[in-house]
Amino acid sequence: MKKKMVWFLVLTMVVTLFLAGCGGSKPEAAKNEPPKVVDINIATATTTGVYYVLGNGLAQMWQNKVPNVRASAQSTEGSVQNMNLLQKGETHVAFSMNQVVGNAYNGLDKFEGRANKELRVITALYPNVVQIVAPAKANIKSVNDFKGKRFVPGAAGSGTETATREVFSVFGLDYKDNKDLKVDYVGFTQAVELMKNGQTDGTLISAGVPNAALMDLTNSADAVLISLEPDKVNEIVQKYPHYFPFTIPANTYKGQTQPVNTIAQANLLVTTSQMDADLVYLLTKAIFENKDDLVAAHSAARDITKEAALSGLMGVPLHPGAAKYFKEIGLQVPAN
């Protein structure tokens, strides 16, 4: 009996050691598993806008510089649609004009009744400049001269169309239901084609400078950029504080021999609170440590600076991952 008991104890120990050995191998196997790749989709705008070009450059840079990230950029109608995509969980990161982000966060304008309090800012980018253009033969000297004419205010659901409504309201022009102007809601490329074909008398493009669609237009047709009167600039800035005065330097576009007085607003790169803080930290850091890669994609990226990274946030909170990076580099991060 004693002999059987000894053999039983020996067998039990062998089995225990074997199981322990098997159990101990699992962490090692897990350790050797490849790290999980994170997919990041970036919502941009129409294909001739800076958002799209820079968004593709951003995707490529993140994929090359941030470990285990697979990024891609998609074409959209712009800021308003991008905020809708974020709210539906159909994209991860989005470009947007700051007033559209503020409206989406607070449930205003096109977002009435559906405030998205999960929005979080990664960083401010370059300024989005209001650029109003007309055929030279139309003899347009002021926004007031567009009354009764055909105009392209931007694609429906875009930040450009929102900017057009705000700017034109200061001039007393209302194009809803074609009241003061006959409008076509199309993107930059289609707007330029309409102008080339004599099918519209002007368009407003809110984008980085220079804009590819405007470069195409001024290189192939006789077109002029319209300056905003100083008193109107002041009125717009007071009524809509997300804007600030901006001057388009002379010779930015072919035939533009004089500076153009206009307005601009901050562009924001936005995500939601659901995105991992450590990942957002790495994405934010990569933007400012690899800025040359972004400038190579589009020259507007030259205006992405650490000094302006926290400007024009419209009261929308920074993502904690972005806040961590900005604190590290010595910026005064807002309390929220």
C-alpha positions as a Markdown table, in Angstrom:
| # | Residue | x | y | z |
|---|---|---|---|---|
| 1 | Met | 0.0 | 0.0 | 0.0 |
| 2 | Lys | 2.8 | 2.3 | 0.9 |
| 3 | Lys | 4.5 | 1.6 | -2.4 |
| 4 | Lys | 1.3 | 2.5 | -4.3 |
| 5 | Met | 1.0 | 5.7 | -2.4 |
| 6 | Val | 4.6 | 6.7 | -3.3 |
| 7 | Trp | 4.0 | 6.0 | -7.0 |
| 8 | Phe | 0.8 | 8.0 | -6.8 |
| 9 | Leu | 2.6 | 11.0 | -5.3 |
| 10 | Val | 5.4 | 10.7 | -7.9 |
| 11 | Leu | 2.9 | 10.6 | -10.7 |
| 12 | Thr | 1.0 | 13.6 | -9.3 |
| 13 | Met | 4.3 | 15.6 | -9.2 |
| 14 | Val | 5.2 | 14.7 | -12.7 |
| 15 | Val | 1.8 | 15.7 | -14.1 |
| 16 | Thr | 1.9 | 18.9 | -12.1 |
| 17 | Leu | 5.3 | 19.8 | -13.4 |
| 18 | Phe | 4.2 | 19.0 | -16.9 |
| 19 | Leu | 1.1 | 21.2 | -16.7 |
| 20 | Ala | 3.1 | 24.0 | -15.1 |
| 21 | Gly | 5.6 | 23.7 | -18.0 |
| 22 | Cys | 2.8 | 23.9 | -20.5 |
| 23 | Gly | 1.2 | 26.8 | -18.7 |
| 24 | Gly | 4.5 | 28.7 | -18.5 |
| 25 | Ser | 5.0 | 28.4 | -22.3 |
| 26 | Lys | 1.9 | 30.4 | -23.0 |
| 27 | Pro | 3.2 | 33.9 | -22.1 |
| 28 | Glu | 6.3 | 33.2 | -24.2 |
| 29 | Ala | 4.1 | 32.2 | -27.2 |
| 30 | Ala | 2.0 | 35.4 | -26.7 |
| 31 | Lys | 5.2 | 37.4 | -26.4 |
| 32 | Asn | 6.2 | 36.2 | -29.9 |
| 33 | Glu | 2.9 | 37.1 | -31.5 |
| 34 | Pro | 3.2 | 40.1 | -33.9 |
| 35 | Pro | 1.8 | 43.3 | -32.4 |
| 36 | Lys | -1.7 | 44.3 | -33.5 |
| 37 | Val | -1.9 | 46.7 | -36.4 |
| 38 | Val | -4.2 | 49.7 | -35.9 |
| 39 | Asp | -6.1 | 50.9 | -38.9 |
| 40 | Ile | -6.7 | 54.7 | -39.0 |
| 41 | Asn | -9.0 | 56.3 | -41.6 |
| 42 | Ile | -8.7 | 60.0 | -42.2 |
| 43 | Ala | -11.7 | 62.0 | -43.6 |
| 44 | Thr | -10.5 | 64.9 | -45.8 |
| 45 | Ala | -12.5 | 66.7 | -48.5 |
| 46 | Thr | -12.7 | 66.9 | -52.3 |
| 47 | Thr | -9.7 | 65.7 | -54.3 |
| 48 | Thr | -8.5 | 69.2 | -55.3 |
| 49 | Gly | -8.5 | 70.6 | -51.8 |
| 50 | Val | -5.6 | 70.8 | -49.4 |
| 51 | Tyr | -7.3 | 68.5 | -46.9 |
| 52 | Tyr | -7.2 | 65.6 | -49.4 |
| 53 | Val | -3.6 | 66.1 | -50.5 |
| 54 | Leu | -2.3 | 66.7 | -47.0 |
| 55 | Gly | -4.5 | 63.9 | -45.6 |
| 56 | Asn | -2.8 | 61.5 | -47.9 |
| 57 | Gly | 0.6 | 62.8 | -46.9 |
| 58 | Leu | -0.4 | 62.5 | -43.2 |
| 59 | Ala | -1.5 | 58.9 | -43.7 |
| 60 | Gln | 1.7 | 57.9 | -45.4 |
| 61 | Met | 3.8 | 59.6 | -42.8 |
| 62 | Trp | 1.9 | 58.0 | -39.9 |
| 63 | Gln | 2.2 | 54.6 | -41.5 |
| 64 | Asn | 6.0 | 55.1 | -42.0 |
| 65 | Lys | 6.8 | 56.7 | -38.7 |
| 66 | Val | 4.4 | 55.3 | -36.1 |
| 67 | Pro | 4.8 | 51.6 | -35.3 |
| 68 | Asn | 1.9 | 49.3 | -36.1 |
| 69 | Val | -0.2 | 51.9 | -37.7 |
| 70 | Arg | -1.9 | 51.4 | -41.1 |
| 71 | Ala | -3.4 | 54.7 | -42.2 |
| 72 | Ser | -5.5 | 55.8 | -45.2 |
| 73 | Ala | -7.2 | 59.0 | -46.4 |
| 74 | Gln | -10.7 | 59.2 | -47.9 |
| 75 | Ser | -12.3 | 61.9 | -50.1 |
| 76 | Thr | -15.4 | 63.5 | -48.6 |
| 77 | Glu | -17.5 | 66.6 | -49.1 |
| 78 | Gly | -15.6 | 68.4 | -46.3 |
| 79 | Ser | -15.9 | 69.6 | -42.8 |
| 80 | Val | -19.6 | 69.0 | -42.1 |
| 81 | Gln | -19.7 | 65.5 | -43.5 |
| 82 | Asn | -16.5 | 64.7 | -41.6 |
| 83 | Met | -18.1 | 65.6 | -38.3 |
| 84 | Asn | -21.0 | 63.4 | -39.2 |
| 85 | Leu | -18.7 | 60.5 | -40.1 |
| 86 | Leu | -16.9 | 60.9 | -36.7 |
| 87 | Gln | -20.2 | 60.9 | -34.8 |
| 88 | Lys | -21.3 | 57.7 | -36.7 |
| 89 | Gly | -18.0 | 56.0 | -36.0 |
| 90 | Glu | -17.3 | 55.7 | -39.7 |
| 91 | Thr | -13.9 | 57.4 | -39.6 |
| 92 | His | -11.2 | 57.8 | -36.9 |
| 93 | Val | -9.6 | 61.2 | -37.6 |
| 94 | Ala | -10.9 | 64.2 | -39.6 |
| 95 | Phe | -9.9 | 67.5 | -41.0 |
| 96 | Ser | -12.4 | 70.4 | -40.3 |
| 97 | Met | -12.7 | 74.1 | -40.1 |
| 98 | Asn | -12.8 | 75.2 | -36.5 |
| 99 | Gln | -16.3 | 76.7 | -36.6 |
| 100 | Val | -17.8 | 73.5 | -37.9 |
| 101 | Val | -16.0 | 71.5 | -35.1 |
| 102 | Gly | -17.4 | 74.0 | -32.5 |
| 103 | Asn | -20.9 | 73.7 | -34.0 |
| 104 | Ala | -20.7 | 69.9 | -34.0 |
| 105 | Tyr | -19.5 | 69.8 | -30.4 |
| 106 | Asn | -22.2 | 72.2 | -29.2 |
| 107 | Gly | -25.1 | 71.0 | -31.4 |
| 108 | Leu | -25.5 | 74.2 | -33.4 |
| 109 | Asp | -26.4 | 75.1 | -37.0 |
| 110 | Lys | -26.4 | 71.8 | -39.1 |
| 111 | Phe | -25.9 | 69.8 | -35.9 |
| 112 | Glu | -28.8 | 71.2 | -33.9 |
| 113 | Gly | -30.2 | 68.6 | -31.5 |
| 114 | Arg | -27.2 | 66.2 | -31.8 |
| 115 | Ala | -24.3 | 67.7 | -30.0 |
| 116 | Asn | -21.2 | 65.4 | -30.1 |
| 117 | Lys | -19.5 | 65.8 | -26.8 |
| 118 | Glu | -17.1 | 63.0 | -27.6 |
| 119 | Leu | -15.2 | 65.2 | -30.1 |
| 120 | Arg | -11.5 | 65.8 | -29.2 |
| 121 | Val | -9.0 | 68.0 | -30.9 |
| 122 | Ile | -5.5 | 66.6 | -31.8 |
| 123 | Thr | -4.0 | 69.9 | -33.1 |
| 124 | Ala | -4.7 | 73.1 | -35.0 |
| 125 | Leu | -3.2 | 73.0 | -38.5 |
| 126 | Tyr | -2.7 | 75.7 | -41.1 |
| 127 | Pro | -5.1 | 78.6 | -41.7 |
| 128 | Asn | -8.1 | 78.0 | -44.0 |
| 129 | Val | -8.3 | 81.1 | -46.2 |
| 130 | Val | -11.4 | 82.5 | -47.8 |
| 131 | Gln | -10.6 | 83.0 | -51.5 |
| 132 | Ile | -13.3 | 84.6 | -53.7 |
| 133 | Val | -12.7 | 84.5 | -57.5 |
| 134 | Ala | -14.6 | 85.8 | -60.5 |
| 135 | Pro | -13.9 | 85.9 | -64.3 |
| 136 | Ala | -12.1 | 89.1 | -65.2 |
| 137 | Lys | -14.7 | 89.9 | -67.9 |
| 138 | Ala | -17.5 | 89.9 | -65.2 |
| 139 | Asn | -16.1 | 93.2 | -63.8 |
| 140 | Ile | -16.8 | 92.1 | -60.2 |
| 141 | Lys | -15.1 | 94.4 | -57.7 |
| 142 | Ser | -16.9 | 93.5 | -54.5 |
| 143 | Val | -19.0 | 90.7 | -53.0 |
| 144 | Asn | -21.9 | 93.1 | -53.4 |
| 145 | Asp | -21.5 | 92.8 | -57.2 |
| 146 | Phe | -22.5 | 89.1 | -57.2 |
| 147 | Lys | -26.1 | 90.0 | -56.4 |
| 148 | Gly | -28.4 | 88.6 | -59.1 |
| 149 | Lys | -25.6 | 86.5 | -60.6 |
| 150 | Arg | -24.7 | 82.8 | -60.6 |
| 151 | Phe | -22.3 | 81.7 | -57.8 |
| 152 | Val | -20.8 | 78.5 | -56.4 |
| 153 | Pro | -20.8 | 78.7 | -52.6 |
| 154 | Gly | -19.2 | 75.2 | -52.1 |
| 155 | Ala | -20.5 | 71.7 | -52.0 |
| 156 | Ala | -23.6 | 71.0 | -49.9 |
| 157 | Gly | -22.5 | 69.9 | -46.4 |
| 158 | Ser | -19.1 | 71.5 | -46.7 |
| 159 | Gly | -17.3 | 74.0 | -44.4 |
| 160 | Thr | -16.8 | 76.2 | -47.5 |
| 161 | Glu | -20.6 | 76.6 | -47.9 |
| 162 | Thr | -20.8 | 77.5 | -44.2 |
| 163 | Ala | -18.1 | 80.1 | -44.7 |
| 164 | Thr | -19.9 | 81.5 | -47.8 |
| 165 | Arg | -23.2 | 82.0 | -45.9 |
| 166 | Glu | -21.4 | 83.8 | -43.1 |
| 167 | Val | -19.4 | 86.1 | -45.3 |
| 168 | Phe | -22.3 | 86.9 | -47.7 |
| 169 | Ser | -24.6 | 87.6 | -44.7 |
| 170 | Val | -22.4 | 90.5 | -43.7 |
| 171 | Phe | -23.0 | 91.9 | -47.2 |
| 172 | Gly | -26.7 | 91.4 | -46.9 |
| 173 | Leu | -26.8 | 88.6 | -49.5 |
| 174 | Asp | -29.0 | 85.5 | -48.9 |
| 175 | Tyr | -28.8 | 82.8 | -51.5 |
| 176 | Lys | -31.2 | 80.3 | -49.8 |
| 177 | Asp | -33.8 | 79.3 | -52.4 |
| 178 | Asn | -31.8 | 81.4 | -54.9 |
| 179 | Lys | -33.1 | 84.5 | -53.3 |
| 180 | Asp | -30.3 | 87.0 | -54.1 |
| 181 | Leu | -28.0 | 84.7 | -56.2 |
| 182 | Lys | -28.5 | 81.6 | -58.3 |
| 183 | Val | -26.2 | 79.0 | -56.7 |
| 184 | Asp | -24.8 | 75.6 | -57.7 |
| 185 | Tyr | -23.6 | 73.5 | -54.7 |
| 186 | Val | -20.6 | 71.7 | -56.1 |
| 187 | Gly | -17.0 | 71.2 | -55.0 |
| 188 | Phe | -13.8 | 73.1 | -56.1 |
| 189 | Thr | -13.1 | 71.1 | -59.2 |
| 190 | Gln | -16.6 | 71.4 | -60.6 |
| 191 | Ala | -16.7 | 75.1 | -59.6 |
| 192 | Val | -13.6 | 75.8 | -61.7 |
| 193 | Glu | -15.0 | 73.9 | -64.6 |
| 194 | Leu | -18.2 | 76.0 | -64.5 |
| 195 | Met | -16.2 | 79.2 | -64.5 |
| 196 | Lys | -14.0 | 78.0 | -67.4 |
| 197 | Asn | -17.2 | 77.3 | -69.4 |
| 198 | Gly | -18.9 | 80.6 | -68.5 |
| 199 | Gln | -21.6 | 78.9 | -66.5 |
| 200 | Thr | -21.1 | 80.8 | -63.2 |
| 201 | Asp | -19.9 | 84.2 | -62.3 |
| 202 | Gly | -17.8 | 83.3 | -59.2 |
| 203 | Thr | -17.0 | 81.0 | -56.4 |
| 204 | Leu | -15.7 | 81.0 | -52.9 |
| 205 | Ile | -13.0 | 78.5 | -52.0 |
| 206 | Ser | -12.1 | 78.2 | -48.4 |
| 207 | Ala | -8.8 | 76.3 | -48.3 |
| 208 | Gly | -5.1 | 76.5 | -47.8 |
| 209 | Val | -3.0 | 78.8 | -50.0 |
| 210 | Pro | -2.2 | 78.1 | -52.8 |
| 211 | Asn | -5.2 | 75.9 | -53.8 |
| 212 | Ala | -4.8 | 73.5 | -56.7 |
| 213 | Ala | -8.2 | 74.2 | -58.2 |
| 214 | Leu | -7.5 | 78.0 | -58.2 |
| 215 | Met | -4.1 | 77.5 | -59.6 |
| 216 | Asp | -5.7 | 75.5 | -62.4 |
| 217 | Leu | -8.2 | 78.2 | -63.1 |
| 218 | Thr | -5.8 | 81.2 | -63.0 |
| 219 | Asn | -3.3 | 79.3 | -65.2 |
| 220 | Ser | -5.9 | 78.6 | -67.9 |
| 221 | Ala | -8.4 | 81.5 | -67.7 |
| 222 | Asp | -8.5 | 85.2 | -67.0 |
| 223 | Ala | -9.7 | 85.3 | -63.4 |
| 224 | Val | -9.4 | 87.8 | -60.5 |
| 225 | Leu | -9.4 | 87.4 | -56.8 |
| 226 | Ile | -11.8 | 89.7 | -54.9 |
| 227 | Ser | -10.6 | 91.6 | -51.8 |
| 228 | Leu | -12.9 | 92.2 | -48.9 |
| 229 | Glu | -13.3 | 95.8 | -47.8 |
| 230 | Pro | -11.5 | 96.6 | -44.5 |
| 231 | Asp | -14.8 | 97.6 | -42.8 |
| 232 | Lys | -16.4 | 94.3 | -43.9 |
| 233 | Val | -13.4 | 92.3 | -42.6 |
| 234 | Asn | -13.8 | 94.0 | -39.2 |
| 235 | Glu | -17.5 | 93.3 | -39.3 |
| 236 | Ile | -17.1 | 89.6 | -40.2 |
| 237 | Val | -14.4 | 89.1 | -37.4 |
| 238 | Gln | -16.7 | 90.8 | -34.8 |
| 239 | Lys | -19.7 | 88.8 | -35.8 |
| 240 | Tyr | -17.9 | 85.5 | -36.3 |
| 241 | Pro | -14.9 | 85.4 | -34.0 |
| 242 | His | -13.5 | 82.2 | -35.4 |
| 243 | Tyr | -12.2 | 84.3 | -38.3 |
| 244 | Phe | -9.1 | 86.6 | -38.4 |
| 245 | Pro | -7.8 | 89.0 | -41.0 |
| 246 | Phe | -5.6 | 87.5 | -43.7 |
| 247 | Thr | -3.6 | 88.8 | -46.7 |
| 248 | Ile | -3.0 | 86.6 | -49.7 |
| 249 | Pro | 0.5 | 87.7 | -50.9 |
| 250 | Ala | 0.8 | 89.1 | -54.4 |
| 251 | Asn | 1.8 | 86.6 | -57.1 |
| 252 | Thr | 0.4 | 83.7 | -55.1 |
| 253 | Tyr | -1.6 | 82.9 | -58.3 |
| 254 | Lys | -0.9 | 83.7 | -61.9 |
| 255 | Gly | -2.0 | 87.3 | -62.8 |
| 256 | Gln | -2.6 | 88.2 | -59.2 |
| 257 | Thr | -0.2 | 91.2 | -59.0 |
| 258 | Gln | -1.6 | 92.8 | -55.8 |
| 259 | Pro | -2.1 | 91.5 | -52.3 |
| 260 | Val | -5.7 | 90.3 | -51.6 |
| 261 | Asn | -7.3 | 91.3 | -48.3 |
| 262 | Thr | -9.6 | 88.5 | -46.9 |
| 263 | Ile | -10.2 | 86.4 | -43.8 |
| 264 | Ala | -9.1 | 83.0 | -42.5 |
| 265 | Gln | -9.8 | 80.5 | -39.8 |
| 266 | Ala | -8.0 | 77.7 | -38.1 |
| 267 | Asn | -8.2 | 74.2 | -39.5 |
| 268 | Leu | -8.3 | 71.5 | -36.9 |
| 269 | Leu | -7.4 | 67.8 | -36.9 |
| 270 | Val | -10.1 | 66.0 | -34.8 |
| 271 | Thr | -10.8 | 62.6 | -33.4 |
| 272 | Thr | -13.0 | 61.3 | -30.5 |
| 273 | Ser | -12.5 | 60.4 | -26.9 |
| 274 | Gln | -12.7 | 56.7 | -27.9 |
| 275 | Met | -9.2 | 56.8 | -29.5 |
| 276 | Asp | -6.5 | 55.4 | -27.3 |
| 277 | Ala | -4.5 | 58.1 | -25.6 |
| 278 | Asp | -1.1 | 56.5 | -26.1 |
| 279 | Leu | -1.8 | 56.2 | -29.8 |
| 280 | Val | -2.9 | 59.8 | -30.1 |
| 281 | Tyr | 0.3 | 60.9 | -28.3 |
| 282 | Leu | 2.4 | 59.1 | -30.9 |
| 283 | Leu | 0.3 | 60.5 | -33.8 |
| 284 | Thr | 0.6 | 64.1 | -32.5 |
| 285 | Lys | 4.3 | 63.7 | -31.8 |
| 286 | Ala | 4.9 | 62.4 | -35.3 |
| 287 | Ile | 3.2 | 65.4 | -36.9 |
| 288 | Phe | 5.6 | 67.9 | -35.4 |
| 289 | Glu | 8.7 | 65.7 | -35.6 |
| 290 | Asn | 8.1 | 64.9 | -39.3 |
| 291 | Lys | 6.8 | 68.1 | -40.6 |
| 292 | Asp | 9.1 | 68.0 | -43.6 |
| 293 | Asp | 7.2 | 64.9 | -44.8 |
| 294 | Leu | 3.9 | 66.9 | -44.7 |
| 295 | Val | 5.4 | 70.0 | -46.4 |
| 296 | Ala | 6.5 | 67.6 | -49.2 |
| 297 | Ala | 2.9 | 66.6 | -49.6 |
| 298 | His | 1.6 | 70.2 | -49.7 |
| 299 | Ser | 3.2 | 73.5 | -49.0 |
| 300 | Ala | 0.3 | 74.6 | -46.7 |
| 301 | Ala | 1.9 | 72.4 | -44.1 |
| 302 | Arg | 4.6 | 75.0 | -43.6 |
| 303 | Asp | 2.1 | 76.9 | -41.5 |
| 304 | Ile | 1.6 | 74.0 | -39.0 |
| 305 | Thr | 3.5 | 75.2 | -36.0 |
| 306 | Lys | 3.8 | 74.3 | -32.3 |
| 307 | Glu | 3.2 | 77.9 | -31.5 |
| 308 | Ala | -0.2 | 77.8 | -33.2 |
| 309 | Ala | -1.1 | 74.3 | -32.3 |
| 310 | Leu | -3.6 | 75.3 | -29.6 |
| 311 | Ser | -5.2 | 78.2 | -31.4 |
| 312 | Gly | -8.9 | 78.4 | -32.5 |
| 313 | Leu | -10.0 | 75.3 | -30.6 |
| 314 | Met | -13.6 | 76.7 | -30.2 |
| 315 | Gly | -13.8 | 75.4 | -26.6 |
| 316 | Val | -13.6 | 71.8 | -27.8 |
| 317 | Pro | -11.3 | 69.7 | -25.5 |
| 318 | Leu | -7.9 | 68.5 | -26.5 |
| 319 | His | -7.5 | 64.7 | -26.6 |
| 320 | Pro | -5.5 | 63.6 | -23.5 |
| 321 | Gly | -2.9 | 62.0 | -25.7 |
| 322 | Ala | -2.3 | 65.3 | -27.6 |
| 323 | Ala | -2.4 | 67.3 | -24.4 |
| 324 | Lys | 0.4 | 65.0 | -23.0 |
| 325 | Tyr | 2.6 | 65.8 | -26.0 |
| 326 | Phe | 2.0 | 69.6 | -25.9 |
| 327 | Lys | 2.7 | 69.7 | -22.1 |
| 328 | Glu | 6.0 | 67.8 | -22.8 |
| 329 | Ile | 7.1 | 70.5 | -25.2 |
| 330 | Gly | 6.2 | 73.3 | -22.8 |
| 331 | Leu | 2.9 | 74.6 | -24.2 |
| 332 | Gln | 0.3 | 76.0 | -21.8 |
| 333 | Val | -2.6 | 73.5 | -22.3 |
| 334 | Pro | -6.2 | 74.7 | -21.7 |
| 335 | Ala | -7.8 | 73.4 | -18.5 |
| 336 | Asn | -10.3 | 71.3 | -20.4 |
